[in-house]
């Protein structure tokens, strides 16, 4: 019988840097339509993993290296998810892939607000990969917030990993105070304000990450 550790070993061998499991029941507070069972009715457990990003790109004077790294890591995480899915399928474990970023269906045009089919940062928290920071990012104790998350919905029941009961220091508001468009309030992010710089489209048509201060200035950026 395959165990949680067997499945996590598969994820690690295929390139995951950190990995955890969240039973489906932990998602009971997810908005209607965004629970794992709303996506895949057979889901009993969620496998969540993350891949770390090269750190120094965030300190480049140009935003191009960081933008490029984000594109590469998103592709890499999706590729790993695909490989894990096939490996589990070969072991007769039915599963469904969750995209690491796009696409998604939910969109409020007046607020420039989009919602992925599954909140991967919340999934990471529920799988014990880290805690949610005031900057709205998942923070891992080893790799900080420089991670990209992937997930698969599994048809088998697995024990969950321990949730990390940790939070940002009450006195630390660096991300909130240094957000140039005042998009953070410590609990959520105003996407309409944030998108102007974080998903900036230049005259050539390229989508650039022109601002990532909330990630860069965090004292836990590196873990």
C-alpha positions in Angstrom: 0.0 0.0 0.0 1.4 3.4 -1.0 1.9 5.8 1.9 2.2 9.6 2.2 5.9 9.3 2.5 6.0 7.3 -0.7 4.1 10.0 -2.5 6.3 12.8 -1.1 9.4 10.9 -2.1 8.1 10.8 -5.7 7.6 14.6 -5.6 11.1 15.2 -4.2 12.7 12.9 -6.8 11.0 14.8 -9.6 12.3 18.2 -8.4 10.2 19.5 -5.5 12.2 21.3 -2.8 9.5 21.1 -0.1 6.3 19.0 0.0 3.3 18.5 2.2 -0.2 17.0 2.3 -3.5 18.5 3.4 -6.6 16.4 3.8 -9.5 17.8 1.9 -11.5 18.4 5.1 -9.0 21.2 5.9 -10.5 23.3 3.1 -13.9 23.6 4.6 -13.6 27.4 4.8 -12.8 27.8 1.1 -15.2 30.0 -0.8 -18.0 28.1 -2.6 -16.7 26.9 -5.9 -13.1 26.9 -4.8 -12.9 23.9 -2.5 -10.9 21.0 -3.9 -14.1 18.9 -4.1 -15.6 21.7 -6.3 -12.8 21.1 -8.7 -12.6 17.3 -8.4 -15.4 15.6 -6.6 -13.3 12.5 -5.9 -10.6 14.6 -4.0 -9.7 13.3 -0.6 -6.2 14.8 -0.2 -4.2 17.6 -1.7 -0.5 17.2 -2.4 1.3 20.6 -2.3 4.9 21.3 -3.1 7.1 24.2 -3.9 10.2 25.0 -5.9 12.6 27.7 -4.7 13.6 30.7 -6.8 17.2 32.0 -7.3 17.4 34.9 -4.8 19.7 37.5 -6.3 17.5 38.2 -9.3 15.3 40.2 -6.9 18.2 42.7 -6.3 18.9 43.5 -10.0 18.4 47.1 -11.0 16.4 45.9 -14.0 13.1 44.1 -13.5 13.8 41.8 -16.5 15.8 39.1 -14.6 13.1 38.7 -11.9 10.3 38.7 -14.6 12.2 36.0 -16.5 12.8 33.9 -13.4 9.1 34.0 -12.6 8.2 32.7 -16.0 10.8 30.0 -15.8 9.8 28.8 -12.3 6.1 28.8 -13.2 6.9 26.5 -16.2 9.2 24.4 -14.1 6.5 23.8 -11.3 3.9 23.0 -13.9 6.3 20.5 -15.5 7.0 18.9 -12.2 3.3 18.7 -11.4 2.8 16.9 -14.8 5.5 14.4 -14.0 4.1 13.7 -10.5 0.7 13.2 -12.0 1.9 10.6 -14.4 4.0 8.8 -11.7 1.0 8.6 -9.5 -1.2 7.5 -12.4 1.2 4.6 -13.0 0.6 3.6 -9.3 -3.2 3.7 -9.9 -3.6 6.8 -7.9 -6.2 9.1 -9.6 -5.2 12.7 -9.5 -5.9 16.1 -11.0 -3.3 18.8 -11.7 -3.7 22.4 -10.4 -2.0 25.0 -12.5 0.7 27.0 -10.7 -0.6 30.3 -12.1 -2.8 30.8 -15.1 -5.4 30.0 -16.4 -8.4 30.7 -14.2 -12.1 31.5 -14.8 -13.2 33.9 -12.0 -12.7 37.5 -13.0 -14.2 40.8 -11.8 -13.3 43.3 -14.5 -14.3 46.4 -12.5 -11.9 45.5 -9.8 -9.3 43.8 -11.9 -9.7 40.9 -9.5 -9.0 37.3 -10.4 -9.2 34.1 -8.4 -7.5 30.9 -9.2 -9.5 27.7 -9.0 -7.5 26.8 -5.8 -5.6 29.2 -3.6 -2.2 27.7 -3.6 -0.8 29.9 -0.8 -3.7 28.7 1.4 -3.2 25.1 0.2 0.5 25.5 1.1 -0.4 26.7 4.6 -2.9 23.9 5.1 -0.2 21.3 4.0 2.3 22.7 6.5 4.7 24.3 4.0 4.7 27.7 5.7 2.6 30.5 7.1 0.8 33.4 5.4 2.6 36.7 5.7 1.2 40.3 5.8 2.5 40.6 2.3 0.0 37.9 1.2 2.7 35.4 0.4 3.4 32.0 1.8 6.6 32.1 3.9 8.5 28.9 4.4 11.0 28.7 7.3 13.8 27.4 5.1 13.3 29.2 1.8 11.3 32.2 2.9 8.9 33.7 0.4 11.1 32.9 -2.7 9.1 29.9 -3.7 6.6 28.9 -6.4 3.8 26.5 -5.4 2.2 23.6 -7.2 -0.5 21.1 -6.2 -2.4 18.0 -7.2 -5.8 16.7 -6.0 -5.6 13.0 -5.0 -8.4 10.5 -4.8 -6.8 8.7 -1.8 -7.0 9.6 1.9 -3.7 10.6 3.4 -2.7 12.0 6.8 -2.0 15.7 6.8 1.3 17.3 7.7 1.3 19.6 10.7 0.2 23.2 10.1 2.7 25.8 11.1 1.2 28.1 13.7 3.3 31.1 13.1 2.7 34.7 11.8 4.6 37.9 11.0 5.6 39.9 14.1 2.9 42.4 15.0 5.4 45.2 15.0 6.6 44.5 11.4 4.7 46.3 8.7 7.5 46.8 6.2 5.6 45.4 3.3 2.5 47.5 4.0 4.4 50.7 4.6 6.6 50.3 1.5 4.0 49.3 -1.0 4.1 52.2 -3.5 0.4 51.8 -4.5 -0.9 51.0 -1.0 -2.3 47.7 -2.0 -1.7 45.8 1.2 -3.6 46.0 4.5 -1.9 43.0 6.3 -4.7 40.6 5.4 -5.3 40.8 1.7 -4.1 42.6 -1.4 -6.0 45.1 -3.6 -5.4 43.5 -7.0 -6.5 46.5 -8.9 -3.9 48.7 -7.3 -1.2 45.9 -7.4 -1.6 44.9 -11.0 -0.6 48.3 -12.4 3.0 47.4 -11.5 3.2 43.7 -10.8 1.5 42.8 -14.1 2.8 45.8 -16.2 2.4 45.7 -20.0 5.0 47.7 -21.9 4.7 49.2 -25.4 6.2 46.1 -26.9 3.4 44.0 -25.3 5.6 42.2 -22.8 4.2 41.5 -19.3 6.8 42.7 -16.7 7.0 42.3 -13.0 8.0 46.0 -12.3 7.3 45.8 -8.6 7.9 43.1 -6.0 8.8 45.2 -3.0 6.5 43.2 -0.7 8.6 40.2 -1.4 12.0 41.9 -1.5 11.6 43.9 1.7 10.3 41.1 3.9 12.9 40.1 6.6 11.9 36.5 6.0 12.5 36.7 2.3 15.3 34.2 2.5 13.8 32.1 5.3 
